[in-house]
Amino acid sequence: MTSRELTDMMKSSPVACHKVLVKEYGRYVYAIVYNKLRGCGTNEDIEECVSDVFADIFMKCEFDISSDSDIRYLIGTIAKRKAIDSFRSLTARAGHFAESDEDEMMEFVSDFSVDEHVDRSELRRVLLNKIDELGDPDSTILIQKFYYNRNSKEIAHDLSMSAVAVRQRCSRAMDKLRAKLLEIGITL
Amino acid sequence: MKEKKIFDILEDAEYDSMNRLFEKCPEISDEQLDRIYTMSEKKFRKMKKGAERTKRDNNIKMTDNDTVEGVERSRRPVWLTTLSTAASIVLIAGIAVGSTVMIKGNKKITNTDSQTPPAITATTLTGTSSASTQMDNAVIKTTVTIVSGTSGTSDAVVTQTVTEPASEEAADTEFIKPYVGRWRYQTSPTNHVHYDGTDTGTVDIFGDATYTYTDKNGNISNGTIKNHTETIGGSEIFGLEFSGDTFAGHIAYYTDTDEFHFGNGDAARIVRGTNSRTYAEIAIEKMDIFTETDFLCATITDREDEVAFVENGIEYHRVTDLSKIGSMSELRERLNSSFTGEVKNFFTGELEARFKEKDGVLYEADGVRGSFGFDTSGGVYITDATENSFTATTYNTGFIEAQGRLSAVFVKENGEWKISSYSYAN
């Protein structure tokens, strides 16, 4: 959907437009927010943040944002920024940065290493490549099970399989992934 | 756990990796999307109201070259002014009284009596100042009392601060706490909502005793909820009183923690969870399972062409598509939970003959026949309903006799509804 199409839709029915936005991009925003808050927030925190993102997007729609560019990029950027805000708020609430004196702050600063960042990014890419090599539905089962933390029953429902079949495939796929990672020197 | 740990590396992904993770993201249910939409809409309206207020004030000027001038007015909470005033009064009174007491305390004792009088032998209230303020549904009362001894030699200042959280407003919203969350609003065309009620919309109840109702077409209405109690025949009946004309009645009476009925009849209710499912919902679920099971008996599942083994002269092939049937135990569980009597016996006999499981691998024998299922796409209507049995019949306008099932009789067995028999169209 382009910004121009969105603006036209807003003119005819803002409520319908909002609904379309949530339906069309709900999953996309959820995936971005989940990626940031997975380690520190509950499902409710994630839903709260997703709704914040859409409230911001609805506000943006109030103004003329007509252009032919895909609004997916705009939505992605808003989602990422909101998720970072939420991450800071949640980690601060959990006391992760509480009572930090000067020495501790130095530790935080020194924690960020460019090399480490690049290594992590490369490892992420390699892991995703190896998971993709497993093919569907194994790659989907692994990602949904271990990254999205869904249970076998939920995955089975989406993939039209039985829960038992999902568990079996998951176990076999994990063995294959372990072997593939071992080939390149990564052990689980 | 180790597996989960390696997947943590996927957090904080860049654009490319993020897109790959998005492709594998599970579908979000309509219910979850509705919830997100309702929350977003509420936040958006609040933000819009704030933006409009600023615009109305006309304090902000924007020029073409992106320069913004002016002052944005922010609204402080009303209680803050009252609280600050009360705090100031208490502070000033405290300083004044404290100073007086200290000055008086420094005076020499002029009493010639040899006995030392008690510091306070009797209390005499010489002055009281009190201030109270309200903050977040709590009343803070501060009372400064000057108490002097009978001898008049010393005075004492007693400052008492009492927080009374049980203000009327707090008590008013306390009743709603157990019912906060998403509910389904159901209505019935036959005034038997717990038999054949269908979802008409969703009701979101919030902790501040407000609600948002979203109907099937996406129309939203908001209102407030009050605590309603009435006494009938000496019994106290609790209910929720909804403002506006959104529902079949204003008052929804408590049935259990997950169910409230509107009015005295059985025409409409709000429910949550799965315990309050209507007979029609249960019937559709079980009738669909019947159709799937019958289809399983009637068709050949995806399998290997090669014969895996022969038993009693019957050839068995390894099943490759485990989506319809994963294992024999799963199949038996399905039959046990959905069917009883002759229906269960029929399916058990047929499927146990068709499928075999060896060393965790499923095999299938040949066998094709006609399949007769229920068409629940148009819904079902319920008749002969009692606490332990009912009949569900499909609304199937294009039904051709002897080409499908029409009615199913359900009985309750060990707390679970099961199909005990079925009939064709008449």
HADDOCK unambig.tbl for C-alpha pairs under 7 A between the chains (distance, minus, plus):
assign (segid A and resid 19 and name CA) (segid B and resid 37 and name CA) 6.91 0.50 0.50
assign (segid A and resid 22 and name CA) (segid B and resid 33 and name CA) 6.89 0.50 0.50
assign (segid A and resid 22 and name CA) (segid B and resid 37 and name CA) 6.37 0.50 0.50
assign (segid A and resid 23 and name CA) (segid B and resid 33 and name CA) 6.85 0.50 0.50
assign (segid A and resid 26 and name CA) (segid B and resid 33 and name CA) 6.89 0.50 0.50
assign (segid A and resid 27 and name CA) (segid B and resid 27 and name CA) 6.83 0.50 0.50
assign (segid A and resid 27 and name CA) (segid B and resid 28 and name CA) 6.22 0.50 0.50
assign (segid A and resid 28 and name CA) (segid B and resid 22 and name CA) 6.42 0.50 0.50
assign (segid A and resid 31 and name CA) (segid B and resid 22 and name CA) 5.57 0.50 0.50
assign (segid A and resid 31 and name CA) (segid B and resid 25 and name CA) 6.32 0.50 0.50
assign (segid A and resid 35 and name CA) (segid B and resid 11 and name CA) 5.20 0.50 0.50
assign (segid A and resid 35 and name CA) (segid B and resid 12 and name CA) 5.83 0.50 0.50
assign (segid A and resid 36 and name CA) (segid B and resid 11 and name CA) 6.30 0.50 0.50
assign (segid A and resid 36 and name CA) (segid B and resid 12 and name CA) 5.49 0.50 0.50
assign (segid A and resid 47 and name CA) (segid B and resid 36 and name CA) 6.50 0.50 0.50
assign (segid A and resid 51 and name CA) (segid B and resid 36 and name CA) 5.29 0.50 0.50
assign (segid A and resid 51 and name CA) (segid B and resid 37 and name CA) 6.85 0.50 0.50
assign (segid A and resid 51 and name CA) (segid B and resid 39 and name CA) 5.84 0.50 0.50
assign (segid A and resid 51 and name CA) (segid B and resid 40 and name CA) 4.47 0.50 0.50
assign (segid A and resid 52 and name CA) (segid B and resid 40 and name CA) 6.19 0.50 0.50
assign (segid A and resid 54 and name CA) (segid B and resid 40 and name CA) 5.69 0.50 0.50
assign (segid A and resid 55 and name CA) (segid B and resid 40 and name CA) 4.73 0.50 0.50
assign (segid A and resid 55 and name CA) (segid B and resid 41 and name CA) 6.44 0.50 0.50
assign (segid A and resid 55 and name CA) (segid B and resid 43 and name CA) 5.84 0.50 0.50
assign (segid A and resid 55 and name CA) (segid B and resid 44 and name CA) 4.58 0.50 0.50
assign (segid A and resid 58 and name CA) (segid B and resid 44 and name CA) 6.58 0.50 0.50
assign (segid A and resid 59 and name CA) (segid B and resid 44 and name CA) 6.59 0.50 0.50
assign (segid A and resid 124 and name CA) (segid B and resid 9 and name CA) 6.02 0.50 0.50
assign (segid A and resid 124 and name CA) (segid B and resid 10 and name CA) 5.67 0.50 0.50
assign (segid A and resid 125 and name CA) (segid B and resid 17 and name CA) 6.73 0.50 0.50
assign (segid A and resid 140 and name CA) (segid B and resid 24 and name CA) 5.64 0.50 0.50
assign (segid A and resid 143 and name CA) (segid B and resid 24 and name CA) 6.75 0.50 0.50
assign (segid A and resid 144 and name CA) (segid B and resid 24 and name CA) 6.97 0.50 0.50
assign (segid A and resid 144 and name CA) (segid B and resid 25 and name CA) 6.97 0.50 0.50
assign (segid A and resid 144 and name CA) (segid B and resid 26 and name CA) 6.92 0.50 0.50
assign (segid A and resid 146 and name CA) (segid B and resid 4 and name CA) 5.27 0.50 0.50
assign (segid A and resid 146 and name CA) (segid B and resid 7 and name CA) 6.32 0.50 0.50
assign (segid A and resid 147 and name CA) (segid B and resid 7 and name CA) 5.67 0.50 0.50
assign (segid A and resid 160 and name CA) (segid B and resid 323 and name CA) 5.68 0.50 0.50
assign (segid A and resid 161 and name CA) (segid B and resid 322 and name CA) 6.39 0.50 0.50
assign (segid A and resid 161 and name CA) (segid B and resid 323 and name CA) 3.60 0.50 0.50
assign (segid A and resid 161 and name CA) (segid B and resid 324 and name CA) 6.66 0.50 0.50
assign (segid A and resid 162 and name CA) (segid B and resid 322 and name CA) 6.78 0.50 0.50
assign (segid A and resid 162 and name CA) (segid B and resid 323 and name CA) 5.29 0.50 0.50
assign (segid A and resid 162 and name CA) (segid B and resid 324 and name CA) 6.95 0.50 0.50
assign (segid A and resid 162 and name CA) (segid B and resid 325 and name CA) 6.72 0.50 0.50
assign (segid A and resid 162 and name CA) (segid B and resid 326 and name CA) 5.51 0.50 0.50
assign (segid A and resid 164 and name CA) (segid B and resid 326 and name CA) 6.01 0.50 0.50
assign (segid A and resid 165 and name CA) (segid B and resid 322 and name CA) 6.29 0.50 0.50
assign (segid A and resid 165 and name CA) (segid B and resid 326 and name CA) 5.61 0.50 0.50
assign (segid A and resid 188 and name CA) (segid B and resid 2 and name CA) 6.25 0.50 0.50
assign (segid A and resid 188 and name CA) (segid B and resid 3 and name CA) 6.75 0.50 0.50
